[in-house]
Amino acid sequence: MVLSDIKKNLGELVLYSDKNVKNAQYRLTACVLRKNKKNDFVYSVELQDIQNNNSILICDLSRIKAGDENQ
């Protein structure tokens, strides 16, 4: 997902993927601008688990895509 898609997908279901998980559904709850160890600005997103509302996942923008996209 690109930064321009965050605003329209905030509060919506998105699909998260990494090397162990493929297309798991989460709710997009926040986008945070941070500085990394190299002092560069990077964006991270906060995802809420839809089965357990008390659980969140912080990841890079590149790991998510809009929930209505083809799997």
N, CA, C and O atoms as CSV, one atom per row, in Angstrom:
chain,resi,resn,atom,element,x,y,z
A,1,MET,N,N,0.854,-1.171,0.000
A,1,MET,CA,C,0.000,0.000,0.000
A,1,MET,C,C,0.897,1.230,0.000
A,1,MET,O,O,1.975,1.239,0.594
A,2,VAL,N,N,0.433,2.240,-0.665
A,2,VAL,CA,C,1.173,3.497,-0.702
A,2,VAL,C,C,0.542,4.479,0.281
A,2,VAL,O,O,-0.606,4.313,0.692
A,3,LEU,N,N,1.297,5.485,0.646
A,3,LEU,CA,C,0.862,6.437,1.660
A,3,LEU,C,C,-0.453,7.119,1.293
A,3,LEU,O,O,-1.273,7.376,2.174
A,4,SER,N,N,-0.667,7.409,0.039
A,4,SER,CA,C,-1.894,8.098,-0.377
A,4,SER,C,C,-3.152,7.249,-0.169
A,4,SER,O,O,-4.254,7.797,-0.124
A,5,ASP,N,N,-3.014,5.929,-0.041
A,5,ASP,CA,C,-4.157,5.038,0.185
A,5,ASP,C,C,-4.525,4.903,1.657
A,5,ASP,O,O,-5.591,4.378,1.977
A,6,ILE,N,N,-3.672,5.363,2.550
A,6,ILE,CA,C,-3.909,5.183,3.985
A,6,ILE,C,C,-5.176,5.886,4.440
A,6,ILE,O,O,-5.979,5.284,5.152
A,7,LYS,N,N,-5.382,7.123,4.059
A,7,LYS,CA,C,-6.518,7.898,4.544
A,7,LYS,C,C,-7.849,7.255,4.181
A,7,LYS,O,O,-8.752,7.207,5.016
A,8,LYS,N,N,-7.992,6.758,2.953
A,8,LYS,CA,C,-9.270,6.163,2.553
A,8,LYS,C,C,-9.477,4.768,3.142
A,8,LYS,O,O,-10.608,4.283,3.176
A,9,ASN,N,N,-8.406,4.111,3.609
A,9,ASN,CA,C,-8.526,2.784,4.192
A,9,ASN,C,C,-8.458,2.768,5.717
A,9,ASN,O,O,-8.544,1.701,6.326
A,10,LEU,N,N,-8.307,3.926,6.336
A,10,LEU,CA,C,-8.241,4.010,7.786
A,10,LEU,C,C,-9.563,3.534,8.395
A,10,LEU,O,O,-10.632,4.024,8.030
A,11,GLY,N,N,-9.484,2.589,9.311
A,11,GLY,CA,C,-10.668,2.004,9.925
A,11,GLY,C,C,-11.260,0.848,9.145
A,11,GLY,O,O,-12.230,0.236,9.593
A,12,GLU,N,N,-10.699,0.536,7.988
A,12,GLU,CA,C,-11.195,-0.540,7.127
A,12,GLU,C,C,-10.328,-1.788,7.271
A,12,GLU,O,O,-9.229,-1.739,7.824
A,13,LEU,N,N,-10.844,-2.905,6.763
A,13,LEU,CA,C,-10.077,-4.147,6.770
A,13,LEU,C,C,-9.028,-4.106,5.670
A,13,LEU,O,O,-9.302,-3.681,4.548
A,14,VAL,N,N,-7.827,-4.552,6.006
A,14,VAL,CA,C,-6.729,-4.656,5.050
A,14,VAL,C,C,-6.148,-6.069,5.142
A,14,VAL,O,O,-6.424,-6.808,6.087
A,15,LEU,N,N,-5.353,-6.421,4.159
A,15,LEU,CA,C,-4.719,-7.731,4.118
A,15,LEU,C,C,-3.237,-7.585,4.416
A,15,LEU,O,O,-2.535,-6.807,3.770
A,16,TYR,N,N,-2.765,-8.346,5.409
A,16,TYR,CA,C,-1.364,-8.318,5.834
A,16,TYR,C,C,-0.683,-9.587,5.356
A,16,TYR,O,O,-1.248,-10.675,5.473
A,17,SER,N,N,0.515,-9.465,4.821
A,17,SER,CA,C,1.291,-10.618,4.380
A,17,SER,C,C,2.753,-10.451,4.764
A,17,SER,O,O,3.297,-9.348,4.715
A,18,ASP,N,N,3.382,-11.558,5.146
A,18,ASP,CA,C,4.831,-11.614,5.329
A,18,ASP,C,C,5.275,-13.013,4.933
A,18,ASP,O,O,4.530,-13.729,4.264
A,19,LYS,N,N,6.476,-13.415,5.333
A,19,LYS,CA,C,6.968,-14.728,4.887
A,19,LYS,C,C,6.218,-15.894,5.515
A,19,LYS,O,O,6.230,-16.991,4.956
A,20,ASN,N,N,5.564,-15.694,6.660
A,20,ASN,CA,C,4.832,-16.767,7.331
A,20,ASN,C,C,3.320,-16.672,7.172
A,20,ASN,O,O,2.629,-17.684,7.289
A,21,VAL,N,N,2.797,-15.492,6.910
A,21,VAL,CA,C,1.356,-15.256,6.852
A,21,VAL,C,C,1.008,-14.658,5.499
A,21,VAL,O,O,1.701,-13.764,5.012
A,22,LYS,N,N,-0.058,-15.147,4.896
A,22,LYS,CA,C,-0.508,-14.612,3.609
A,22,LYS,C,C,-1.944,-14.126,3.729
A,22,LYS,O,O,-2.838,-14.892,4.087
A,23,ASN,N,N,-2.158,-12.859,3.429
A,23,ASN,CA,C,-3.478,-12.242,3.352
A,23,ASN,C,C,-4.338,-12.417,4.597
A,23,ASN,O,O,-5.509,-12.784,4.495
A,24,ALA,N,N,-3.773,-12.161,5.758
A,24,ALA,CA,C,-4.531,-12.176,7.011
A,24,ALA,C,C,-5.252,-10.839,7.151
A,24,ALA,O,O,-4.668,-9.793,6.871
A,25,GLN,N,N,-6.513,-10.860,7.580
A,25,GLN,CA,C,-7.292,-9.637,7.701
A,25,GLN,C,C,-7.048,-8.954,9.037
A,25,GLN,O,O,-7.073,-9.582,10.095
A,26,TYR,N,N,-6.811,-7.648,8.958
A,26,TYR,CA,C,-6.644,-6.784,10.121
A,26,TYR,C,C,-7.377,-5.482,9.836
A,26,TYR,O,O,-7.677,-5.178,8.682
A,27,ARG,N,N,-7.666,-4.713,10.877
A,27,ARG,CA,C,-8.256,-3.386,10.723
A,27,ARG,C,C,-7.139,-2.352,10.827
A,27,ARG,O,O,-6.367,-2.357,11.786
A,28,LEU,N,N,-7.056,-1.474,9.845
A,28,LEU,CA,C,-6.046,-0.411,9.826
A,28,LEU,C,C,-6.471,0.695,10.788
A,28,LEU,O,O,-7.490,1.348,10.565
A,29,THR,N,N,-5.703,0.910,11.852
A,29,THR,CA,C,-6.103,1.860,12.888
A,29,THR,C,C,-5.230,3.105,12.965
A,29,THR,O,O,-5.673,4.115,13.512
A,30,ALA,N,N,-4.008,3.074,12.440
A,30,ALA,CA,C,-3.141,4.249,12.539
A,30,ALA,C,C,-1.985,4.167,11.553
A,30,ALA,O,O,-1.598,3.088,11.106
A,31,CYS,N,N,-1.448,5.326,11.231
A,31,CYS,CA,C,-0.223,5.439,10.443
A,31,CYS,C,C,0.690,6.393,11.204
A,31,CYS,O,O,0.283,7.493,11.577
A,32,VAL,N,N,1.921,5.962,11.427
A,32,VAL,CA,C,2.841,6.713,12.282
A,32,VAL,C,C,4.126,7.018,11.516
A,32,VAL,O,O,4.684,6.144,10.852
A,33,LEU,N,N,4.587,8.254,11.613
A,33,LEU,CA,C,5.866,8.660,11.037
A,33,LEU,C,C,6.923,8.546,12.122
A,33,LEU,O,O,6.785,9.135,13.194
A,34,ARG,N,N,7.983,7.788,11.845
A,34,ARG,CA,C,9.048,7.561,12.828
A,34,ARG,C,C,10.407,7.811,12.178
A,34,ARG,O,O,10.521,7.937,10.959
A,35,LYS,N,N,11.422,7.878,13.017
A,35,LYS,CA,C,12.806,7.913,12.536
A,35,LYS,C,C,13.441,6.571,12.837
A,35,LYS,O,O,13.284,6.029,13.931
A,36,ASN,N,N,14.168,6.031,11.851
A,36,ASN,CA,C,14.866,4.772,12.078
A,36,ASN,C,C,16.274,5.027,12.613
A,36,ASN,O,O,16.643,6.173,12.870
A,37,LYS,N,N,17.051,3.974,12.780
A,37,LYS,CA,C,18.397,4.098,13.348
A,37,LYS,C,C,19.342,4.906,12.472
A,37,LYS,O,O,20.323,5.470,12.958
A,38,LYS,N,N,19.041,4.959,11.170
A,38,LYS,CA,C,19.863,5.746,10.247
A,38,LYS,C,C,19.403,7.196,10.173
A,38,LYS,O,O,19.888,7.966,9.343
A,39,ASN,N,N,18.456,7.569,11.052
A,39,ASN,CA,C,17.918,8.920,11.142
A,39,ASN,C,C,17.083,9.309,9.922
A,39,ASN,O,O,16.925,10.493,9.621
A,40,ASP,N,N,16.544,8.293,9.216
A,40,ASP,CA,C,15.635,8.525,8.092
A,40,ASP,C,C,14.198,8.434,8.584
A,40,ASP,O,O,13.904,7.698,9.527
A,41,PHE,N,N,13.310,9.177,7.950
A,41,PHE,CA,C,11.900,9.086,8.282
A,41,PHE,C,C,11.283,7.883,7.578
A,41,PHE,O,O,11.519,7.673,6.388
A,42,VAL,N,N,10.498,7.096,8.300
A,42,VAL,CA,C,9.792,5.944,7.741
A,42,VAL,C,C,8.366,5.921,8.282
A,42,VAL,O,O,8.114,6.379,9.397
A,43,TYR,N,N,7.442,5.393,7.498
A,43,TYR,CA,C,6.061,5.252,7.928
A,43,TYR,C,C,5.815,3.818,8.379
A,43,TYR,O,O,6.264,2.863,7.745
A,44,SER,N,N,5.098,3.688,9.478
A,44,SER,CA,C,4.655,2.399,9.983
A,44,SER,C,C,3.141,2.475,10.147
A,44,SER,O,O,2.579,3.553,10.341
A,45,VAL,N,N,2.492,1.318,10.067
A,45,VAL,CA,C,1.049,1.277,10.288
A,45,VAL,C,C,0.741,0.416,11.496
A,45,VAL,O,O,1.486,-0.505,11.828
A,46,GLU,N,N,-0.374,0.732,12.151
A,46,GLU,CA,C,-0.857,-0.046,13.287
A,46,GLU,C,C,-2.090,-0.805,12.823
A,46,GLU,O,O,-3.040,-0.212,12.312
A,47,LEU,N,N,-2.066,-2.117,13.005
A,47,LEU,CA,C,-3.167,-2.982,12.599
A,47,LEU,C,C,-3.777,-3.634,13.823
A,47,LEU,O,O,-3.057,-4.124,14.694
A,48,GLN,N,N,-5.102,-3.643,13.896
A,48,GLN,CA,C,-5.801,-4.267,15.015
A,48,GLN,C,C,-6.311,-5.637,14.580
A,48,GLN,O,O,-6.932,-5.773,13.526
A,49,ASP,N,N,-6.043,-6.648,15.403
A,49,ASP,CA,C,-6.519,-8.002,15.140
A,49,ASP,C,C,-8.040,-8.014,15.249
A,49,ASP,O,O,-8.586,-7.534,16.242
A,50,ILE,N,N,-8.734,-8.553,14.246
A,50,ILE,CA,C,-10.195,-8.516,14.280
A,50,ILE,C,C,-10.785,-9.605,15.170
A,50,ILE,O,O,-11.950,-9.501,15.555
A,51,GLN,N,N,-10.013,-10.659,15.516
A,51,GLN,CA,C,-10.497,-11.665,16.454
A,51,GLN,C,C,-10.279,-11.244,17.907
A,51,GLN,O,O,-11.059,-11.609,18.787
A,52,ASN,N,N,-9.222,-10.479,18.153
A,52,ASN,CA,C,-8.892,-10.029,19.505
A,52,ASN,C,C,-8.605,-8.535,19.436
A,52,ASN,O,O,-7.518,-8.126,19.030
A,53,ASN,N,N,-9.575,-7.723,19.831
A,53,ASN,CA,C,-9.451,-6.259,19.703
A,53,ASN,C,C,-8.336,-5.663,20.542
A,53,ASN,O,O,-7.948,-4.519,20.308
A,54,ASN,N,N,-7.804,-6.404,21.518
A,54,ASN,CA,C,-6.729,-5.888,22.362
A,54,ASN,C,C,-5.344,-6.143,21.782
A,54,ASN,O,O,-4.343,-5.742,22.376
A,55,SER,N,N,-5.274,-6.798,20.640
A,55,SER,CA,C,-3.997,-7.144,20.031
A,55,SER,C,C,-3.748,-6.264,18.808
A,55,SER,O,O,-4.623,-6.114,17.955
A,56,ILE,N,N,-2.540,-5.678,18.727
A,56,ILE,CA,C,-2.185,-4.857,17.570
A,56,ILE,C,C,-0.870,-5.344,16.968
A,56,ILE,O,O,-0.083,-6.029,17.621
A,57,LEU,N,N,-0.658,-4.983,15.738
A,57,LEU,CA,C,0.545,-5.327,14.993
A,57,LEU,C,C,1.067,-4.048,14.359
A,57,LEU,O,O,0.305,-3.310,13.734
A,58,ILE,N,N,2.353,-3.780,14.511
A,58,ILE,CA,C,3.007,-2.632,13.877
A,58,ILE,C,C,3.854,-3.176,12.730
A,58,ILE,O,O,4.662,-4.084,12.928
A,59,CYS,N,N,3.671,-2.621,11.527
A,59,CYS,CA,C,4.426,-3.123,10.373
A,59,CYS,C,C,4.670,-2.007,9.364
A,59,CYS,O,O,4.173,-0.892,9.517
A,60,ASP,N,N,5.442,-2.327,8.334
A,60,ASP,CA,C,5.725,-1.397,7.242
A,60,ASP,C,C,4.533,-1.309,6.302
A,60,ASP,O,O,3.726,-2.236,6.219
A,61,LEU,N,N,4.427,-0.198,5.602
A,61,LEU,CA,C,3.368,-0.020,4.615
A,61,LEU,C,C,3.407,-1.087,3.526
A,61,LEU,O,O,2.361,-1.479,3.008
A,62,SER,N,N,4.579,-1.552,3.178
A,62,SER,CA,C,4.724,-2.508,2.082
A,62,SER,C,C,4.118,-3.872,2.391
A,62,SER,O,O,3.923,-4.671,1.474
A,63,ARG,N,N,3.817,-4.159,3.644
A,63,ARG,CA,C,3.264,-5.462,4.030
A,63,ARG,C,C,1.745,-5.542,3.967
A,63,ARG,O,O,1.178,-6.609,4.203
A,64,ILE,N,N,1.073,-4.437,3.655
A,64,ILE,CA,C,-0.385,-4.470,3.616
A,64,ILE,C,C,-0.914,-4.049,2.253
A,64,ILE,O,O,-0.233,-3.371,1.484
A,65,LYS,N,N,-2.143,-4.465,1.972
A,65,LYS,CA,C,-2.862,-4.009,0.788
A,65,LYS,C,C,-4.335,-3.888,1.149
A,65,LYS,O,O,-4.787,-4.485,2.126
A,66,ALA,N,N,-5.072,-3.133,0.382
A,66,ALA,CA,C,-6.489,-2.901,0.664
A,66,ALA,C,C,-7.234,-4.221,0.678
A,66,ALA,O,O,-6.929,-5.117,-0.109
A,67,GLY,N,N,-8.206,-4.347,1.563
A,67,GLY,CA,C,-8.945,-5.591,1.735
A,67,GLY,C,C,-9.822,-5.969,0.564
A,67,GLY,O,O,-10.172,-7.141,0.433
A,68,ASP,N,N,-10.192,-5.040,-0.289
A,68,ASP,CA,C,-11.059,-5.348,-1.421
A,68,ASP,C,C,-10.290,-5.741,-2.680
A,68,ASP,O,O,-10.894,-6.053,-3.706
A,69,GLU,N,N,-8.949,-5.725,-2.603
A,69,GLU,CA,C,-8.144,-6.140,-3.759
A,69,GLU,C,C,-8.201,-7.646,-3.899
A,69,GLU,O,O,-8.433,-8.363,-2.926
A,70,ASN,N,N,-7.986,-8.123,-5.120
A,70,ASN,CA,C,-7.987,-9.567,-5.355
A,70,ASN,C,C,-6.857,-10.239,-4.628
A,70,ASN,O,O,-5.739,-9.727,-4.578
A,71,GLN,N,N,-7.156,-11.407,-4.054
A,71,GLN,CA,C,-6.142,-12.132,-3.290
A,71,GLN,C,C,-5.329,-12.954,-4.209
A,71,GLN,O,O,-4.413,-13.649,-3.770
